[in-house]
Amino acid sequence: MDREQIRTIVREVIEAMFESSIPVGVSNRHVHLCQEDWDILFPNQAITKKSDLKQTGEFASEQTVTLVGPKGVIQNVRVLGPLRKQSQVEVSLTDARTLGIKPPIVLSGHLETAVEITLCTENGEITKPICIVAKRHIHMSPDDAKRLNVNDGDSVNVELQTPERTTVFGDVIVRAVPGFILELHIDTDEANAANVQGTVMARIVQ
């Protein structure tokens, strides 16, 4: 095998690795609000953008709330925009222990078993069964799904290669929806366990 053949093989391997790489996004605790709950917590205010998120049209707002549970309080929890049809609070399992609650690990929007949590601002408060721990998942477009040979709703294993803590996460749900930007979403507990620092890429493994 001559040098040119070796270069070709190396280039093809690198290109294949790049095409199968998935950016990793770490999701901190946050809140989504519907219009009704927004009006209670932030009366006569408009939601104001602080910074854009990776998914198209989504953003972190300037507004924050305080979460209150039976055993603890977490302040300055960011509200994400735009407003949704139903409110939802997403925390980590560590946050849940701080608050003294036991939320289910489910996909965003699946609130059938969500637990009660109180949200407070200086203007008012609401108490609703809307708190979950978000199940880890991958946002992607249908084209990404085709390229990665997966389907919407699939449960896959994903490897993160990080310094001293290379980790394979199972039970990662594929969410293939038009307009989604490719990104693996894990929470802060999972990121700390895998020593995620800076820019990290993942890949789907068997």
BELWO-V725021 format. One record per residue. N is the residue number from 1. PSI is psi in radians with two decimals (999 if undefined). OMEGA is omega in whole degrees, 0 to 359 (* if undefined). NEAR is the number of other C-alpha atoms within 10 Angstrom. Layout:
# BELWO-V725021
n=N psi=PSI omega=OMEGA near=NEAR
n=N psi=PSI omega=OMEGA near=NEAR
This chain:
# BELWO-V725021
n=1 psi=2.16 omega=182 near=5
n=2 psi=3.05 omega=184 near=6
n=3 psi=-0.65 omega=181 near=8
n=4 psi=-0.67 omega=177 near=9
n=5 psi=-0.69 omega=178 near=10
n=6 psi=-0.78 omega=179 near=11
n=7 psi=-0.72 omega=180 near=11
n=8 psi=-0.78 omega=180 near=11
n=9 psi=-0.79 omega=180 near=12
n=10 psi=-0.76 omega=180 near=12
n=11 psi=-0.75 omega=180 near=12
n=12 psi=-0.70 omega=178 near=12
n=13 psi=-0.78 omega=180 near=12
n=14 psi=-0.75 omega=179 near=11
n=15 psi=-0.70 omega=179 near=12
n=16 psi=-0.69 omega=178 near=11
n=17 psi=-0.72 omega=180 near=12
n=18 psi=-0.75 omega=182 near=12
n=19 psi=-0.45 omega=182 near=13
n=20 psi=0.01 omega=182 near=14
n=21 psi=2.48 omega=181 near=18
n=22 psi=2.10 omega=177 near=24
n=23 psi=2.53 omega=180 near=16
n=24 psi=2.25 omega=176 near=21
n=25 psi=2.28 omega=180 near=21
n=26 psi=2.13 omega=184 near=17
n=27 psi=1.97 omega=176 near=19
n=28 psi=2.92 omega=176 near=15
n=29 psi=2.48 omega=180 near=19
n=30 psi=3.01 omega=185 near=19
n=31 psi=2.41 omega=168 near=22
n=32 psi=2.44 omega=181 near=20
n=33 psi=2.54 omega=169 near=20
n=34 psi=2.95 omega=184 near=15
n=35 psi=-0.73 omega=182 near=15
n=36 psi=-0.81 omega=181 near=13
n=37 psi=-0.62 omega=176 near=19
n=38 psi=-0.78 omega=183 near=22
n=39 psi=-0.47 omega=177 near=15
n=40 psi=-0.76 omega=184 near=15
n=41 psi=-0.52 omega=182 near=22
n=42 psi=1.11 omega=184 near=20
n=43 psi=2.42 omega=177 near=12
n=44 psi=0.47 omega=177 near=9
n=45 psi=2.65 omega=171 near=10
n=46 psi=2.53 omega=176 near=10
n=47 psi=2.30 omega=185 near=17
n=48 psi=2.35 omega=185 near=15
n=49 psi=2.31 omega=172 near=16
n=50 psi=-0.81 omega=179 near=14
n=51 psi=2.63 omega=178 near=12
n=52 psi=2.58 omega=171 near=14
n=53 psi=3.00 omega=185 near=12
n=54 psi=-0.67 omega=180 near=13
n=55 psi=2.36 omega=187 near=14
n=56 psi=2.22 omega=176 near=10
n=57 psi=-0.16 omega=181 near=10
n=58 psi=2.58 omega=183 near=15
n=59 psi=2.74 omega=170 near=18
n=60 psi=2.31 omega=182 near=20
n=61 psi=2.97 omega=175 near=17
n=62 psi=-0.35 omega=186 near=14
n=63 psi=2.49 omega=176 near=20
n=64 psi=2.82 omega=177 near=20
n=65 psi=2.93 omega=172 near=21
n=66 psi=2.27 omega=175 near=17
n=67 psi=2.33 omega=181 near=24
n=68 psi=2.15 omega=176 near=21
n=69 psi=-3.11 omega=181 near=19
n=70 psi=-0.48 omega=186 near=12
n=71 psi=-0.14 omega=185 near=11
n=72 psi=3.05 omega=183 near=14
n=73 psi=2.47 omega=172 near=15
n=74 psi=2.11 omega=183 near=16
n=75 psi=2.88 omega=173 near=13
n=76 psi=0.84 omega=177 near=13
n=77 psi=2.16 omega=189 near=19
n=78 psi=2.40 omega=171 near=19
n=79 psi=2.27 omega=178 near=24
n=80 psi=2.57 omega=180 near=25
n=81 psi=2.94 omega=1 near=23
n=82 psi=3.07 omega=178 near=17
n=83 psi=2.61 omega=183 near=17
n=84 psi=3.08 omega=178 near=13
n=85 psi=-0.47 omega=178 near=11
n=86 psi=2.55 omega=180 near=14
n=87 psi=2.70 omega=181 near=20
n=88 psi=2.41 omega=176 near=22
n=89 psi=2.25 omega=179 near=28
n=90 psi=2.16 omega=180 near=24
n=91 psi=2.93 omega=173 near=24
n=92 psi=2.96 omega=176 near=22
n=93 psi=-0.57 omega=175 near=21
n=94 psi=-0.77 omega=176 near=11
n=95 psi=-0.74 omega=182 near=20
n=96 psi=-0.70 omega=178 near=20
n=97 psi=-0.68 omega=177 near=14
n=98 psi=-0.72 omega=182 near=16
n=99 psi=-0.37 omega=182 near=19
n=100 psi=0.62 omega=180 near=15
n=101 psi=2.91 omega=180 near=20
n=102 psi=1.30 omega=181 near=16
n=103 psi=2.67 omega=179 near=25
n=104 psi=2.72 omega=173 near=18
n=105 psi=1.82 omega=185 near=19
n=106 psi=2.90 omega=175 near=16
n=107 psi=2.62 omega=176 near=15
n=108 psi=2.38 omega=180 near=15
n=109 psi=-0.23 omega=179 near=14
n=110 psi=1.52 omega=188 near=14
n=111 psi=0.24 omega=183 near=19
n=112 psi=-0.57 omega=181 near=10
n=113 psi=0.23 omega=180 near=14
n=114 psi=2.64 omega=182 near=21
n=115 psi=2.84 omega=183 near=16
n=116 psi=2.43 omega=178 near=18
n=117 psi=2.61 omega=177 near=22
n=118 psi=2.32 omega=176 near=19
n=119 psi=2.28 omega=183 near=23
n=120 psi=2.55 omega=165 near=19
n=121 psi=3.14 omega=178 near=17
n=122 psi=-0.22 omega=184 near=9
n=123 psi=-0.44 omega=184 near=10
n=124 psi=-3.04 omega=179 near=14
n=125 psi=2.72 omega=174 near=18
n=126 psi=2.62 omega=175 near=13
n=127 psi=2.06 omega=185 near=14
n=128 psi=2.74 omega=174 near=14
n=129 psi=1.39 omega=187 near=17
n=130 psi=0.23 omega=186 near=23
n=131 psi=2.28 omega=179 near=25
n=132 psi=2.89 omega=163 near=29
n=133 psi=2.13 omega=185 near=22
n=134 psi=2.25 omega=176 near=24
n=135 psi=2.37 omega=181 near=17
n=136 psi=2.52 omega=187 near=22
n=137 psi=2.90 omega=177 near=22
n=138 psi=2.10 omega=170 near=26
n=139 psi=2.37 omega=175 near=23
n=140 psi=2.82 omega=175 near=24
n=141 psi=2.87 omega=175 near=19
n=142 psi=-0.57 omega=177 near=18
n=143 psi=-0.71 omega=176 near=12
n=144 psi=-0.75 omega=181 near=21
n=145 psi=-0.72 omega=179 near=18
n=146 psi=-0.75 omega=181 near=12
n=147 psi=-0.65 omega=182 near=11
n=148 psi=0.00 omega=177 near=16
n=149 psi=0.81 omega=176 near=9
n=150 psi=2.95 omega=180 near=17
n=151 psi=2.73 omega=176 near=15
n=152 psi=2.28 omega=180 near=16
n=153 psi=-0.18 omega=178 near=13
n=154 psi=2.60 omega=171 near=13
n=155 psi=2.12 omega=186 near=17
n=156 psi=2.91 omega=172 near=17
n=157 psi=2.42 omega=184 near=14
n=158 psi=2.30 omega=180 near=21
n=159 psi=2.31 omega=172 near=18
n=160 psi=2.10 omega=178 near=23
n=161 psi=1.84 omega=183 near=17
n=162 psi=2.77 omega=183 near=16
n=163 psi=2.09 omega=176 near=10
n=164 psi=0.02 omega=185 near=8
n=165 psi=0.62 omega=177 near=13
n=166 psi=2.25 omega=190 near=13
n=167 psi=2.45 omega=172 near=18
n=168 psi=2.09 omega=176 near=15
n=169 psi=2.25 omega=173 near=16
n=170 psi=3.08 omega=176 near=15
n=171 psi=0.72 omega=176 near=13
n=172 psi=2.15 omega=186 near=20
n=173 psi=2.31 omega=176 near=21
n=174 psi=2.22 omega=176 near=21
n=175 psi=1.60 omega=183 near=23
n=176 psi=1.82 omega=185 near=23
n=177 psi=2.39 omega=177 near=15
n=178 psi=2.31 omega=179 near=12
n=179 psi=-0.26 omega=178 near=13
n=180 psi=2.51 omega=176 near=17
n=181 psi=2.36 omega=185 near=17
n=182 psi=2.10 omega=178 near=21
n=183 psi=2.33 omega=171 near=20
n=184 psi=2.25 omega=178 near=24
n=185 psi=2.10 omega=172 near=21
n=186 psi=2.82 omega=180 near=21
n=187 psi=-3.13 omega=186 near=20
n=188 psi=-0.61 omega=176 near=20
n=189 psi=-0.82 omega=181 near=17
n=190 psi=-0.69 omega=179 near=18
n=191 psi=-0.73 omega=179 near=18
n=192 psi=-0.68 omega=180 near=12
n=193 psi=-0.59 omega=182 near=11
n=194 psi=0.08 omega=180 near=20
n=195 psi=0.80 omega=179 near=18
n=196 psi=2.09 omega=178 near=22
n=197 psi=2.31 omega=180 near=11
n=198 psi=-2.61 omega=181 near=8
n=199 psi=2.13 omega=180 near=9
n=200 psi=2.43 omega=177 near=15
n=201 psi=2.64 omega=179 near=19
n=202 psi=2.95 omega=175 near=19
n=203 psi=2.60 omega=178 near=20
n=204 psi=2.29 omega=180 near=19
n=205 psi=2.85 omega=179 near=11
n=206 psi=999 omega=* near=7
